[in-house]
Amino acid sequence: MEKTKIEDLANEIFYEIFEYLNYFQSYEIFTNLKQRFRNFFANSTSPVKLNLRSVSRSIFTFYYRNIIVPNPHRIQSPHLSNPFFT
């Protein structure tokens, strides 16, 4: 009997799973695993909920360049603050 791997799951299951996870953490974790996951995030039409209230400047810059700029049409419910200029 062959073991089932996480990569064997259908994309629809990942869409369901990612709805319950923080998008940015999921992006960071899964995009480094396999090309399939990089494509999944790049080609997804699912909305992205932003909560960048308490992230460092370097993390914000990473997310801005890699997620926000390429996907402005997917941004939903942005929660931002700017502790760098207060």
C-alpha distances in whole Angstrom, upper triangle without the diagonal:
4,7,9,13,16,17,15,17,20,23,25,23,24,28,27,26,29,32,31,32,34,34,36,33,30,32,33,29,27,29,29,25,24,27,25,26,30,30,29,32,34,33,33,36,35,38,39,40,42,43,45,47,47,45,47,49,46,43,45,46,42,41,45,44,40,40,43,45,42,42,45,44,41,43,43,45,46,47,49,52,54,54,55,59,60
4,7,9,13,14,12,14,17,20,22,20,21,25,25,24,26,29,29,29,32,31,33,30,27,29,29,26,24,26,25,21,21,23,21,23,26,26,25,28,30,30,30,33,32,35,36,37,39,40,42,45,44,42,44,45,43,40,42,43,39,38,41,40,37,36,40,42,39,38,42,41,38,40,41,42,43,45,46,49,50,51,52,55,57
4,6,10,11,10,12,16,19,20,18,19,22,22,21,23,26,26,26,28,28,29,27,24,26,26,23,21,23,23,19,19,21,19,20,24,24,23,26,28,28,28,31,30,33,33,34,36,37,38,41,40,39,40,42,40,37,39,40,36,35,38,38,34,34,37,39,37,36,39,39,36,37,38,39,40,41,43,45,47,48,49,52,53
4,7,8,6,8,12,15,17,14,15,19,19,17,20,23,23,22,25,25,26,24,21,23,24,20,18,20,20,17,16,19,17,17,21,21,20,22,25,25,24,27,26,29,29,31,33,34,36,38,38,36,38,40,37,34,36,37,33,32,35,35,31,31,34,36,33,32,36,35,32,34,34,36,37,38,40,43,44,45,46,49,51
4,5,5,7,11,13,16,13,13,17,17,16,17,21,21,20,23,22,23,21,18,19,20,17,14,17,17,13,13,16,14,14,18,18,17,19,22,22,22,25,24,27,27,28,30,31,32,35,35,33,34,36,34,31,33,33,30,29,32,31,28,27,31,33,30,30,33,33,29,31,32,34,34,35,37,39,41,42,43,46,47
4,5,6,9,11,13,10,10,13,14,12,14,17,17,16,19,18,20,18,14,16,17,14,11,14,15,11,11,14,12,11,15,16,14,16,19,19,19,22,21,23,23,25,26,27,29,32,31,29,31,33,31,27,29,30,27,25,29,28,25,24,27,29,27,26,29,29,26,27,28,30,31,32,33,36,38,38,39,43,44
4,6,8,9,12,11,10,13,15,13,15,18,19,18,20,19,20,18,15,16,17,14,11,13,13,10,9,11,8,9,13,13,12,15,17,17,17,20,20,23,23,25,27,28,29,33,32,30,32,33,31,27,29,30,26,25,28,27,23,23,26,28,25,25,28,28,25,27,28,30,31,32,34,36,38,39,40,43,44
4,7,9,12,10,11,14,15,14,16,19,20,20,22,21,23,21,18,19,20,18,14,16,17,14,12,14,11,12,16,15,14,17,19,19,18,21,21,24,25,27,29,31,32,35,35,33,35,36,34,31,32,33,29,28,31,30,26,26,29,31,28,27,30,29,27,29,30,32,33,34,36,39,41,42,43,46,47
4,7,8,7,8,11,12,11,13,16,17,17,20,19,21,20,16,17,19,17,14,16,18,15,14,15,11,12,15,15,13,16,18,17,16,19,18,21,22,24,26,28,30,33,33,32,34,35,33,30,31,32,29,27,29,29,26,24,27,29,26,25,28,27,24,26,27,29,30,32,34,37,39,40,41,44,45
4,5,6,7,9,10,11,13,15,17,17,20,19,21,20,17,18,20,18,15,17,19,16,15,15,11,12,15,14,11,14,17,15,14,16,16,19,20,23,26,28,30,33,33,32,34,35,33,30,31,32,28,26,29,28,25,23,26,28,25,23,26,25,22,24,25,27,29,31,33,36,38,40,41,44,45
4,5,5,6,9,10,10,13,15,15,17,16,18,18,14,15,18,16,13,14,17,15,14,13,10,9,12,11,8,11,13,11,10,12,12,16,17,20,22,25,27,30,31,29,31,32,31,27,28,28,25,23,25,25,21,20,22,24,21,19,22,21,18,21,21,24,26,28,30,33,35,37,38,41,42
4,5,5,6,9,10,11,13,15,17,16,19,19,15,16,20,18,16,17,20,18,17,17,13,13,15,14,11,13,15,13,11,12,11,15,17,19,22,24,27,30,31,30,32,33,32,28,29,30,27,24,26,27,23,21,23,25,22,20,23,21,18,20,20,23,25,27,29,33,35,37,39,41,42
4,5,5,6,9,10,12,13,16,15,18,18,14,16,19,17,14,17,19,17,17,17,14,13,16,15,12,14,17,16,13,15,13,16,17,19,22,24,26,29,30,29,31,33,31,28,28,30,27,24,27,27,24,22,24,26,24,22,24,23,20,22,21,23,25,27,29,33,35,37,38,41,42
4,5,5,6,8,10,11,13,12,15,14,11,12,15,13,11,13,16,14,14,15,11,10,13,13,9,11,14,13,11,13,11,14,15,17,19,21,23,26,27,25,28,29,28,24,25,26,23,21,23,24,20,18,21,23,21,19,22,21,17,19,19,21,23,24,27,30,32,34,35,38,39
4,6,5,6,9,10,12,11,14,15,11,12,16,15,13,14,18,17,16,16,13,11,14,13,9,10,13,12,9,10,8,11,12,14,17,19,22,25,26,25,28,29,28,24,24,25,23,20,22,23,19,17,19,21,19,17,19,18,14,16,16,18,20,22,25,28,30,32,34,36,37
4,6,5,7,9,12,12,16,15,13,15,18,17,15,17,20,19,19,20,16,14,17,17,13,13,17,16,12,13,10,13,14,15,18,20,22,25,26,26,29,30,29,25,26,27,25,22,24,25,22,20,21,24,22,20,22,20,17,18,17,19,21,23,25,29,31,33,35,37,38
4,5,6,7,10,11,14,13,10,13,15,14,12,15,18,16,17,18,16,13,16,16,13,13,17,17,14,15,12,14,14,15,17,18,21,23,24,23,26,28,27,23,24,26,23,21,23,24,21,19,21,24,22,20,22,21,18,19,18,19,21,22,24,27,30,31,33,36,36
4,5,5,7,7,10,10,7,9,12,12,11,13,16,15,16,17,15,12,14,14,11,10,14,14,11,12,10,11,10,11,14,15,18,20,21,20,23,25,24,20,20,22,20,17,20,21,18,15,17,20,19,17,19,18,14,15,15,16,18,19,21,24,27,28,30,32,33
4,6,8,8,12,12,10,12,15,15,14,16,19,19,20,20,18,15,17,17,13,13,16,16,12,12,9,9,9,10,13,14,17,20,21,21,24,25,25,21,21,23,21,18,20,22,19,16,18,21,20,17,18,17,14,14,13,14,16,17,20,23,26,28,30,32,33
4,7,9,12,11,10,13,15,15,15,17,20,20,21,22,20,17,19,20,16,15,19,19,16,16,12,12,12,11,13,14,17,19,20,20,23,25,25,21,21,24,22,19,22,24,21,18,20,23,22,20,21,20,17,16,15,15,17,17,20,23,26,27,29,32,32
4,6,9,8,7,10,12,11,12,14,17,17,19,20,18,15,17,18,15,13,17,18,15,16,13,13,11,10,12,12,15,17,17,17,20,22,22,18,18,21,19,16,19,21,18,16,17,21,20,18,20,20,16,16,15,15,16,16,18,21,24,25,27,29,30
4,6,5,6,9,10,11,12,14,16,17,19,20,19,15,16,18,15,13,16,18,15,16,13,12,9,8,9,9,11,13,14,13,16,18,18,14,15,17,16,13,16,18,16,13,15,18,18,16,18,18,15,14,13,13,13,13,15,18,20,21,23,26,26
4,6,5,6,9,10,10,11,14,16,17,18,17,13,13,15,12,10,12,14,12,13,10,10,7,7,8,9,11,14,15,14,17,18,17,13,13,16,14,10,13,15,12,10,12,15,15,13,14,15,12,11,12,12,12,13,15,18,20,22,23,26,27
4,5,5,6,9,10,10,13,15,17,17,17,13,13,15,14,10,13,15,14,15,13,12,9,9,8,9,10,13,13,11,13,15,14,10,10,12,10,7,11,12,10,8,11,14,14,13,15,16,13,12,13,14,13,13,14,16,18,19,20,23,25
4,5,5,6,8,10,12,13,16,17,17,13,13,16,15,12,15,17,16,18,16,15,12,12,11,11,12,15,14,12,14,16,15,11,12,15,12,10,14,15,13,12,14,17,17,16,18,20,17,16,17,17,16,16,17,19,20,21,22,25,26
4,5,5,6,8,10,11,13,14,14,10,11,13,11,9,13,15,13,15,13,14,11,12,13,14,15,18,17,16,18,19,18,14,15,17,14,12,15,16,13,12,15,18,17,16,18,19,16,16,17,18,17,18,19,22,23,24,25,28,30
4,6,6,6,8,10,12,12,12,9,8,11,10,7,10,13,12,14,13,13,11,13,13,14,14,18,18,15,17,18,16,12,14,15,11,10,13,13,10,9,12,15,14,13,16,17,14,14,16,18,17,18,19,21,22,24,24,27,29
4,6,6,7,10,12,13,14,11,10,13,13,10,13,16,15,18,17,17,14,15,14,15,15,18,17,14,15,16,14,11,13,14,10,10,13,13,10,11,14,16,16,16,18,20,18,17,19,20,19,19,19,21,22,23,23,26,28
4,6,6,7,10,13,13,10,10,14,13,11,14,17,16,19,18,18,16,17,17,17,17,20,19,17,18,19,17,14,16,17,14,13,17,17,14,14,17,20,19,19,21,23,20,20,21,22,21,22,22,24,25,26,26,30,31
4,5,5,7,9,9,6,7,10,9,9,12,14,14,17,16,17,16,17,18,19,19,23,22,20,21,22,20,17,18,19,15,15,18,17,14,14,17,19,18,18,21,22,19,19,21,23,22,23,24,26,27,28,29,32,34
4,6,7,7,8,5,5,8,9,8,9,12,13,16,16,17,16,18,18,19,19,23,22,20,21,21,18,16,17,17,14,13,16,15,11,12,16,17,15,16,19,20,18,19,21,23,22,23,24,26,27,28,28,31,33
4,6,8,10,8,7,11,12,11,13,16,17,20,20,21,19,21,21,22,21,25,24,21,21,22,18,16,18,18,14,15,18,17,13,15,18,20,18,19,22,24,21,22,24,26,25,26,26,28,28,29,29,32,34
4,7,8,7,8,11,12,12,14,16,17,21,20,22,21,23,23,24,24,27,26,23,24,25,22,20,22,22,18,18,21,20,16,17,21,22,20,21,25,26,23,24,26,28,27,28,28,31,31,32,32,36,37
4,5,6,7,9,10,11,13,14,16,19,20,22,21,24,24,26,26,29,29,26,27,27,24,22,24,23,20,19,22,21,17,18,21,22,20,21,24,25,23,24,26,29,28,30,30,33,33,34,34,38,40
4,5,5,6,8,10,10,12,14,18,19,21,20,23,24,26,26,30,30,27,27,28,25,22,24,23,19,19,21,19,16,17,20,21,18,19,22,23,21,23,26,28,28,30,30,33,33,35,35,38,40
4,6,5,6,9,10,10,12,15,16,19,19,22,23,26,26,30,30,27,29,29,26,24,25,24,21,20,22,21,17,17,20,21,18,18,22,22,20,22,24,27,27,29,30,33,34,36,36,39,41
4,5,5,6,8,10,10,14,14,17,16,19,20,22,23,26,26,24,25,26,23,20,21,22,18,17,19,18,14,14,18,19,16,16,20,20,18,19,21,24,24,26,26,29,31,32,32,35,37
4,5,5,6,9,10,14,14,16,15,18,19,21,22,25,25,23,24,24,21,19,19,19,15,15,17,15,11,12,15,16,13,14,18,18,16,18,21,23,23,25,25,28,29,30,30,33,35
4,5,5,6,8,12,13,16,16,19,20,23,24,27,28,25,26,26,24,21,22,21,18,17,18,17,13,13,16,17,13,14,17,17,16,18,21,24,24,26,27,30,31,33,33,35,38
4,6,5,6,10,10,13,13,17,18,21,22,26,26,24,26,26,24,21,22,22,19,17,19,18,14,13,16,17,14,13,17,16,14,16,18,21,22,24,25,28,30,32,32,35,37
4,6,5,9,9,11,10,14,15,18,19,22,23,21,23,23,21,18,18,18,15,13,15,14,11,9,12,14,11,10,14,14,11,13,16,18,18,21,22,25,26,28,29,31,33
4,6,9,10,12,12,16,16,19,20,24,25,22,24,23,21,19,19,18,15,13,14,13,10,9,12,12,9,9,12,13,11,14,16,20,19,22,23,26,27,29,29,31,34
4,7,9,12,13,16,18,21,22,26,27,25,27,27,25,22,22,21,19,17,17,16,13,12,14,14,11,10,13,12,11,14,17,20,21,23,25,28,29,32,32,34,36
4,6,9,10,14,16,19,21,24,26,24,26,26,25,22,21,21,19,16,17,17,14,12,13,15,12,10,13,11,9,12,14,17,18,21,23,26,28,31,31,33,35
4,6,9,12,15,19,21,24,26,25,27,27,26,23,22,22,20,17,18,18,16,13,13,15,12,9,11,9,7,10,12,15,17,20,22,26,28,30,31,33,35
4,7,10,13,16,18,22,24,23,25,26,25,22,21,22,20,17,17,18,16,13,13,16,14,10,12,10,7,9,10,13,15,18,20,24,26,29,30,32,33
4,6,10,13,16,19,21,20,23,23,23,20,18,20,19,15,16,17,15,12,11,14,13,9,10,8,5,6,6,9,11,14,17,20,23,26,27,29,30
4,6,10,12,15,17,17,19,20,20,16,15,17,15,12,13,15,13,9,9,12,12,9,9,9,6,5,5,8,9,11,13,17,20,22,24,25,27
4,7,10,12,15,15,18,19,19,16,14,17,16,12,13,16,15,11,11,14,15,12,11,12,8,6,5,5,6,8,11,15,17,20,22,24,24
4,6,9,11,11,15,15,16,13,11,14,14,10,11,14,13,10,9,13,14,12,11,13,10,7,7,6,5,6,8,11,14,16,18,20,21
4,6,8,9,12,14,15,12,10,14,14,11,12,16,15,13,12,16,17,15,15,16,14,11,10,8,6,5,6,9,12,14,16,18,18
4,6,6,9,10,12,9,7,11,12,9,10,14,14,12,11,15,17,16,15,18,16,12,13,11,8,6,5,7,9,11,13,15,16
4,6,9,11,13,11,10,13,15,13,13,17,18,16,15,18,20,19,18,21,19,15,15,12,10,6,5,5,8,8,11,13,13
4,7,9,12,10,9,13,14,13,14,18,18,17,17,20,22,21,21,23,21,18,18,16,13,10,9,8,9,8,11,14,13
4,7,8,6,6,10,11,10,12,15,15,15,15,17,20,19,20,22,20,17,18,17,14,12,10,9,10,9,11,14,15
4,5,5,6,9,10,11,12,14,15,16,16,18,20,21,21,24,23,20,21,20,17,15,12,11,10,9,9,13,14
4,6,5,6,9,10,10,12,14,15,15,16,19,20,20,23,22,19,21,20,17,15,12,11,9,9,8,11,13
4,5,5,6,9,10,11,12,14,14,15,18,19,20,23,22,20,22,22,18,17,15,14,13,13,11,15,17
4,5,5,6,8,10,11,11,12,14,16,17,18,21,19,17,19,19,16,15,13,13,13,13,13,16,18
4,5,5,6,9,10,10,10,12,14,15,15,18,17,15,17,16,13,12,10,11,10,11,11,14,16
4,5,5,6,8,10,10,11,13,15,15,19,18,16,18,19,15,15,13,13,12,14,12,15,18
4,5,5,6,8,9,10,12,14,15,18,17,16,18,19,16,16,15,16,15,16,16,18,21
4,6,5,5,6,9,10,11,12,15,14,12,15,15,13,13,12,14,14,16,16,19,21
4,6,6,5,6,9,10,10,14,13,11,14,15,12,13,12,13,13,16,15,17,20
4,6,6,6,7,10,11,15,14,14,17,18,16,17,15,17,17,19,18,20,23
4,6,7,7,9,11,14,13,13,16,18,16,18,17,19,19,21,20,23,25
4,6,6,6,8,11,10,9,13,15,13,15,15,17,18,20,20,23,25
4,6,5,6,9,8,7,11,13,10,13,12,15,16,19,19,20,23
4,6,6,9,10,10,14,16,14,16,15,17,18,21,20,21,24
4,6,9,9,10,14,17,15,18,18,21,21,24,24,25,28
4,5,5,7,11,14,13,16,16,20,21,24,24,25,28
4,5,5,9,12,11,14,15,18,19,22,23,24,26
4,6,9,12,12,16,17,20,22,26,26,27,29
4,6,10,11,14,16,19,22,25,26,27,28
4,7,7,11,12,16,18,21,22,24,25
4,6,9,12,16,18,21,23,24,25
4,6,10,13,16,19,21,22,23
4,6,10,13,16,18,19,19
4,7,10,13,15,17,17
4,7,10,12,13,13
4,6,9,10,10
4,5,6,7
4,6,5
4,6
4
